[in-house]
Amino acid sequence: MFDKKATAPQQQAAPRGASSIPDIIAPSSVEIDFNSIKVGEKYYKTLFVVGYPRYVSPDWLEPLIEFDHSMSISMFIYPASSPDVLSDLRRKIAEMEATLTSQIEEGLEEDPKIKASLEDALSVQEELAKGMERFFQFSLYATLTSDSLTELNEAAKRLTTTLSSILILPRTATLQMEEGFKSTIPLGEDKLYIARNMDTTSLASTFPFSSAMLTQDKGVMYGINQQNGSLIIFDRFSLENANEVVFGKSGAGKSYLIKLEAMRQFMFGSEVIIIDPEGEYGDLTKALGGEEVMFTTSSAIKINPFDLSGLYEEGENELGLKILSLHGLFKIVMGNLDASQEAILDRALVETYRLKGITTDPATQKAQPPIAEDLYNLLLKTGDEISTELALRLEKFIKGSMSGIFNQQSNFDIKNPFTVFNVKALEDELRPIAMHIILISFGLRSGNRLKKECLSLMKLGT
């Protein structure tokens, strides 16, 4: 055993009192033994795989991934030339056929291992010749990490037993611990180069990050399964319901997760619409070439909550759905409504659209929609006590101090696939109203747009 102090590579001397990056990240010492290596205060042992089972099932490497000990796993894949592989296969097949023929001539029993290997070789040769398979060199290494040498040796024994149970034959990288350690740190260098031939199908089965419950064939990565360390990959838009809600305590990383998902979904071609109550998506929007819409009462951009999409789907009553969403908006604007007030408001909304020539007939729904002032005037004109009270509740948003937020025809539509509505500058009372208007105008309206993968995000609270 010897002590090898970690030193920085030869380079220009750093200024007096300053440290180079290698000096900062280098461990205090590296001790290499014939069957372990000590880096700083941690012990490491590398095992490599020399034998694999003949037949495997999906997730056959799950016991390795779920092994209850800290370790690093490295896989190296090297494409092989098909003509060279076919030439080697023909030679190997000829050798095995000659061996079996010799055994038969001598009256001996055929070796079952050689016979099985010959069958596999003939099958692979046929698939390679047809171009159905390709050949690769595959290396698999695992480096265990422990605080003590005793614990490390015990973990190595358990890992060897676990791998043997699934017919994987591991070996300790004796006298090659330094090379084994370097092969399993994130440098992408195979210092051991102990490889095994594998065809495409066999190689595909070695993909270790799989879980029947938390992984799909396509989608974006959401995190790591803490139970087995596998990746959580989902395509939300392939599910029956694509909605998502994120809960967590302050500082847990909710905003980071949503921003990361927005970027990943955008990279896969999804249309992203974000309602930003805190003004925290500006830098991200610029970096992705998106559009940030500053939504204020004085802004030139206006959105009319009475807008209809004009798109018809069989069996869908868009006007009815719009009126239901307007009920939700006016509950925020007017406050709590009893049954009588809701009934009169519903009647007034239907009549407001009818006066503009818009009915449940889809052919009429391309006409110019009403605005909030049309509803206000109709309620005043009705003259009864309840209608007048509703009109008075609405008045400050039509003619009073809060006018201008939703009492004009829309002059904006989403054209950028990454659009952020910044509502931070609005007063606290107006912010939930603006968020609801954006939702019913772009979010709820995109029920059919979700088929095109429209990701609508809204952050509530902190």
C-alpha positions in Angstrom: 0.0 0.0 0.0 1.3 3.4 -0.8 0.2 7.0 -0.2 -0.3 9.1 -3.3 -0.8 12.8 -2.6 -3.2 14.5 -5.0 -1.3 17.2 -6.8 -2.4 19.7 -9.4 -1.3 19.1 -13.0 1.7 21.0 -14.3 0.6 24.5 -15.2 1.6 28.1 -14.8 2.1 28.9 -11.1 -0.9 30.6 -9.4 -0.4 34.0 -7.9 0.8 34.0 -4.3 -2.1 33.5 -1.9 -4.4 32.1 -4.6 -5.4 28.5 -5.2 -6.1 26.8 -8.5 -9.3 24.9 -9.2 -7.5 21.5 -9.0 -6.1 22.5 -5.6 -9.5 23.4 -4.3 -11.3 20.2 -5.5 -8.5 17.7 -4.9 -8.8 15.4 -1.8 -6.2 15.6 0.9 -4.8 12.2 0.0 -5.4 9.1 -2.1 -4.4 5.7 -0.7 -4.5 2.7 -3.1 -4.5 -0.8 -1.8 -4.7 -4.0 -3.9 -8.5 -4.4 -3.3 -9.7 -0.9 -2.2 -8.9 2.7 -2.5 -9.2 5.5 0.1 -9.9 9.0 -1.2 -9.9 11.6 1.7 -11.9 9.9 4.4 -14.0 7.6 2.2 -13.2 4.0 1.1 -14.1 2.7 -2.4 -14.1 -0.8 -4.0 -14.9 -1.4 -7.7 -16.5 -4.5 -9.1 -16.8 -5.4 -12.8 -19.1 -7.8 -14.5 -17.7 -10.8 -16.5 -20.7 -13.0 -16.8 -24.4 -12.4 -17.7 -27.5 -14.6 -17.8 -28.5 -16.1 -21.0 -32.1 -15.0 -20.8 -33.3 -11.8 -19.0 -36.7 -10.2 -18.3 -37.5 -6.4 -18.2 -36.0 -4.6 -15.3 -33.5 -7.4 -14.7 -31.0 -4.9 -13.3 -33.5 -3.7 -10.7 -31.7 -5.5 -7.8 -28.5 -3.6 -8.7 -30.3 -0.2 -8.9 -32.2 -0.9 -5.6 -29.1 -2.2 -3.7 -29.2 -0.6 -0.3 -25.8 1.0 -0.2 -24.1 4.1 -1.7 -22.4 3.3 -5.0 -21.7 4.6 -8.5 -22.6 2.6 -11.6 -20.9 3.1 -15.0 -21.8 1.6 -18.3 -19.7 1.9 -21.4 -20.9 1.0 -24.9 -18.7 0.6 -27.9 -20.2 0.0 -31.4 -18.6 -2.9 -33.2 -18.1 -3.4 -37.0 -20.6 -5.9 -38.3 -18.3 -7.4 -41.0 -15.6 -8.0 -38.3 -18.2 -9.5 -35.9 -19.6 -11.8 -38.6 -16.1 -13.0 -39.4 -15.4 -13.7 -35.8 -18.7 -15.5 -35.4 -18.1 -17.8 -38.4 -14.8 -18.8 -36.9 -16.3 -19.4 -33.5 -19.2 -21.3 -34.9 -16.8 -23.5 -36.9 -14.8 -24.2 -33.7 -17.9 -25.1 -31.7 -19.2 -27.4 -34.5 -15.8 -29.1 -34.7 -15.8 -29.6 -30.9 -19.3 -31.2 -30.9 -18.5 -33.4 -33.9 -15.3 -34.6 -32.2 -17.3 -35.5 -29.1 -19.9 -37.4 -31.1 -17.2 -39.3 -33.0 -15.5 -40.3 -29.7 -18.8 -41.5 -28.3 -19.0 -38.8 -25.7 -22.0 -36.8 -24.7 -22.4 -33.4 -26.3 -21.4 -30.6 -24.0 -24.7 -28.7 -23.2 -22.9 -25.4 -22.7 -21.2 -25.6 -26.1 -24.4 -26.7 -27.7 -26.4 -23.8 -26.2 -23.6 -21.3 -27.2 -23.7 -22.6 -30.8 -27.5 -22.1 -31.0 -27.1 -18.5 -29.7 -24.2 -17.8 -32.2 -26.2 -19.1 -35.1 -29.2 -17.0 -34.2 -27.1 -13.9 -33.8 -25.3 -14.6 -37.1 -28.6 -14.7 -38.9 -29.9 -11.5 -37.4 -26.7 -9.7 -38.1 -26.7 -10.8 -41.7 -30.3 -9.5 -42.1 -29.4 -6.2 -40.5 -31.9 -6.8 -37.7 -29.3 -6.5 -35.0 -26.0 -4.6 -34.4 -23.2 -5.6 -32.2 -21.6 -3.7 -29.3 -19.0 -4.0 -26.7 -20.5 -3.4 -23.2 -18.8 -2.8 -19.9 -20.5 -2.6 -16.5 -18.8 -1.4 -13.3 -20.0 -0.6 -9.8 -18.0 1.3 -7.2 -19.1 1.0 -3.5 -18.5 3.8 -1.1 -18.2 3.4 2.7 -16.9 5.2 5.8 -14.9 2.2 6.9 -13.1 -0.7 5.3 -15.1 -3.2 7.3 -18.3 -1.8 6.1 -17.0 -1.6 2.5 -16.0 -5.3 2.5 -19.4 -6.3 4.0 -21.3 -4.3 1.3 -19.1 -5.9 -1.4 -20.1 -9.4 -0.2 -23.8 -8.5 -0.2 -23.6 -7.0 -3.7 -21.8 -10.1 -5.0 -24.6 -12.3 -3.5 -27.3 -10.0 -4.9 -25.8 -10.1 -8.4 -25.2 -13.8 -8.3 -28.9 -14.3 -7.5 -29.7 -12.9 -11.0 -26.9 -14.9 -12.6 -24.6 -11.9 -13.0 -20.9 -12.8 -12.3 -19.0 -9.9 -10.7 -15.3 -9.7 -9.9 -13.3 -7.3 -7.7 -10.9 -5.1 -9.7 -7.9 -6.4 -7.7 -4.7 -4.4 -8.3 -6.8 -2.1 -10.6 -8.6 -0.1 -8.0 -7.4 3.3 -9.2 -8.5 2.4 -12.8 -11.8 1.2 -11.4 -12.4 4.3 -9.4 -11.6 6.5 -12.4 -14.0 4.5 -14.6 -17.0 5.2 -12.3 -16.5 8.9 -11.7 -18.2 11.3 -14.2 -15.3 11.6 -16.6 -16.6 9.2 -19.2 -13.3 7.3 -19.4 -13.2 3.5 -19.3 -9.8 2.8 -17.6 -10.6 -0.9 -17.0 -12.0 -1.8 -20.5 -13.4 -5.2 -19.5 -16.1 -5.6 -22.2 -18.6 -8.2 -23.2 -20.2 -8.7 -26.7 -23.9 -7.7 -26.8 -26.4 -7.3 -29.6 -28.9 -4.5 -29.8 -31.7 -6.3 -28.0 -29.5 -7.5 -25.2 -28.0 -4.0 -24.8 -31.4 -2.3 -24.7 -32.4 -4.5 -21.7 -29.6 -3.1 -19.6 -31.2 0.3 -19.4 -31.3 0.6 -15.6 -33.5 3.6 -14.9 -36.9 1.9 -15.2 -39.9 1.6 -13.0 -43.3 0.1 -13.9 -45.2 2.8 -12.0 -43.2 6.0 -12.5 -41.7 5.9 -16.0 -43.0 6.2 -19.5 -41.3 5.6 -22.8 -41.4 9.3 -23.6 -41.8 12.6 -21.8 -39.8 14.9 -19.6 -37.8 14.1 -16.5 -39.4 15.2 -13.2 -37.0 13.7 -10.7 -35.6 10.6 -9.1 -37.6 7.8 -7.5 -36.3 7.8 -3.9 -37.3 4.1 -3.5 -35.1 2.7 -6.2 -33.1 5.6 -7.6 -34.8 5.3 -11.1 -35.7 8.3 -13.2 -39.3 9.7 -13.2 -40.2 10.4 -16.8 -43.8 11.3 -17.8 -45.6 12.7 -20.8 -48.5 14.6 -19.1 -50.3 15.0 -22.3 -50.6 11.3 -23.0 -52.5 10.8 -19.7 -56.3 11.0 -19.3 -55.9 14.2 -17.3 -52.9 16.5 -17.9 -53.4 18.8 -14.9 -50.7 19.1 -12.3 -50.5 20.8 -8.9 -47.3 21.3 -6.9 -47.2 21.5 -3.1 -44.3 22.2 -0.8 -43.1 24.3 2.0 -41.4 27.7 1.4 -37.9 27.2 -0.1 -38.6 23.6 -1.1 -38.0 24.3 -4.8 -41.6 24.6 -6.2 -40.7 27.6 -8.5 -37.5 25.8 -9.7 -39.4 22.6 -10.5 -42.1 24.5 -12.5 -39.5 26.6 -14.4 -37.5 23.5 -15.2 -40.6 21.6 -16.5 -41.7 24.7 -18.5 -38.3 24.7 -20.3 -38.3 20.9 -20.9 -41.9 20.9 -22.2 -41.0 23.9 -24.4 -38.0 22.0 -25.8 -40.4 19.1 -26.8 -42.7 21.5 -28.7 -45.3 22.3 -26.1 -47.0 25.7 -26.1 -46.4 27.3 -22.7 -48.6 30.0 -21.1 -47.7 31.3 -17.7 -49.5 33.6 -15.3 -46.8 35.2 -13.2 -48.0 37.1 -10.1 -44.5 37.8 -8.8 -42.7 38.9 -11.9 -40.1 36.1 -11.6 -40.2 34.7 -15.2 -38.8 37.7 -17.0 -35.2 36.4 -17.4 -36.4 32.9 -18.4 -38.8 34.4 -21.0 -35.9 36.4 -22.6 -33.6 33.4 -22.6 -36.1 31.2 -24.4 -37.2 34.0 -26.9 -40.7 34.2 -25.4 -43.0 37.1 -24.9 -43.7 38.8 -21.5 -47.1 40.6 -21.4 -47.3 43.3 -18.7 -50.9 43.2 -17.6 -52.0 46.4 -15.9 -55.1 48.8 -15.9 -53.1 51.3 -18.0 -51.6 48.8 -20.4 -52.4 49.0 -24.1 -53.1 45.3 -24.1 -56.7 44.4 -23.3 -58.5 41.1 -22.9 -62.3 40.8 -23.1 -63.5 37.9 -20.9 -66.7 37.7 -23.0 -64.7 36.5 -26.0 -65.6 33.2 -27.7 -63.1 31.1 -29.7 -65.4 30.6 -32.7 -64.2 27.0 -32.8 -66.9 24.3 -32.8 -66.6 20.8 -31.5 -69.4 18.2 -31.9 -71.6 18.1 -28.8 -70.0 21.1 -27.1 -72.0 24.2 -26.0 -69.3 26.8 -26.0 -71.6 29.7 -25.0 -72.9 27.7 -22.0 -69.3 26.9 -20.9 -68.3 30.6 -21.3 -71.3 31.8 -19.2 -70.3 29.3 -16.5 -66.8 30.7 -16.4 -68.1 34.2 -16.3 -70.1 33.3 -13.3 -66.8 32.4 -11.6 -65.3 35.8 -12.7 -68.2 37.9 -11.4 -68.3 36.1 -8.1 -64.7 37.5 -7.6 -65.8 40.9 -8.9 -69.1 41.2 -7.1 -68.5 39.1 -4.0 -70.8 36.3 -2.7 -74.1 35.9 -4.6 -77.2 34.2 -3.3 -79.5 32.0 -5.4 -81.7 34.9 -6.6 -78.7 37.0 -7.6 -77.1 34.1 -9.5 -80.3 33.4 -11.4 -80.7 37.1 -12.4 -77.0 37.3 -13.4 -77.3 34.1 -15.5 -80.4 35.5 -17.3 -78.6 38.8 -17.9 -75.5 37.1 -19.3 -77.6 35.1 -21.8 -79.5 38.3 -22.8 -76.3 40.3 -23.2 -75.0 37.8 -25.7 -78.4 37.6 -27.4 -78.5 41.4 -27.9 -75.2 41.0 -29.9 -76.8 38.3 -32.0 -75.0 35.4 -30.3 -76.9 32.3 -29.3 -76.1 28.6 -28.8 -76.0 28.3 -32.6 -72.3 28.0 -33.5 -72.9 30.0 -36.7 -73.7 33.1 -34.5 -70.7 32.8 -32.3 -68.3 34.5 -34.7 -70.0 37.9 -34.2 -68.3 40.6 -32.1 -68.9 39.6 -28.4 -70.3 42.0 -25.8 -68.2 43.7 -23.1 -68.7 44.1 -19.4 -70.3 47.5 -19.9 -73.1 45.9 -22.0 -73.9 43.7 -19.0 -73.8 46.7 -16.7 -76.2 48.7 -18.9 -78.6 45.7 -19.2 -78.7 45.3 -15.4 -79.5 49.0 -14.9 -82.1 48.9 -17.6 -83.9 45.9 -16.0 -84.7 48.2 -13.0 -85.5 45.7 -10.3 -83.8 45.8 -7.0 -81.5 42.8 -7.4 -80.4 43.8 -10.9 -79.7 47.4 -9.7 -77.6 46.0 -6.8 -75.6 43.8 -9.1 -75.0 46.8 -11.4 -73.7 48.9 -8.5 -71.3 46.2 -7.5 -70.0 46.1 -11.0 -69.9 49.9 -11.5 -66.4 50.7 -10.1 -65.0 48.3 -12.7 -66.9 50.0 -15.5 -66.9 53.7 -14.7 -65.1 53.9 -11.4 -61.5 53.7 -10.0 -60.8 50.2 -11.4 -62.1 50.7 -14.9 -60.0 49.6 -17.8 -59.1 46.1 -16.8 -61.8 44.1 -18.7 -64.2 46.6 -20.2 -62.8 46.7 -23.8 -62.6 44.5 -26.8 -59.6 42.2 -26.9 -56.6 43.5 -28.9 -54.2 40.7 -28.1 -53.9 37.0 -29.0 -51.1 34.6 -28.2 -48.7 34.1 -31.0 -45.5 33.3 -29.2 -45.2 29.6 -28.1 -43.8 30.8 -24.7 -46.0 33.6 -23.3 -45.9 35.0 -19.8 -48.5 37.3 -18.3 -46.9 39.4 -15.7 -49.6 40.7 -13.2 -47.2 41.8 -10.4 -47.9 45.5 -11.0 -51.7 45.1 -10.4 -53.2 46.0 -7.0 -54.0 43.1 -4.7 -57.7 43.4 -5.3 -57.3 43.4 -9.1 -54.7 40.6 -9.3 -57.1 37.6 -8.8 -59.5 39.2 -11.3 -56.8 39.6 -13.9 -55.6 36.0 -13.4 -59.2 34.7 -13.8 -59.7 36.7 -17.0 -56.5 35.3 -18.5 -57.5 31.8 -17.5 -61.0 31.9 -19.0 -59.6 33.7 -22.1 -56.6 31.5 -22.8 -56.4 28.7 -20.3 -59.9 27.4 -20.2 -60.4 28.2 -23.8 -57.6 25.8 -24.6 -59.5 22.7 -23.7 -59.1 21.5 -27.3 -55.6 23.1 -27.4 -54.3 20.7 -24.8 -54.5 18.2 -27.6 -51.7 20.3 -29.2 -49.8 20.1 -25.8 -50.5 23.6 -24.3 -48.9 23.9 -20.9 -50.8 26.5 -18.8 -49.0 27.4 -15.5 -50.2 29.6 -12.7 -48.4 30.1 -9.4 -50.7 30.6 -6.4 -49.0 31.9 -3.3 -45.4 31.5 -2.4 
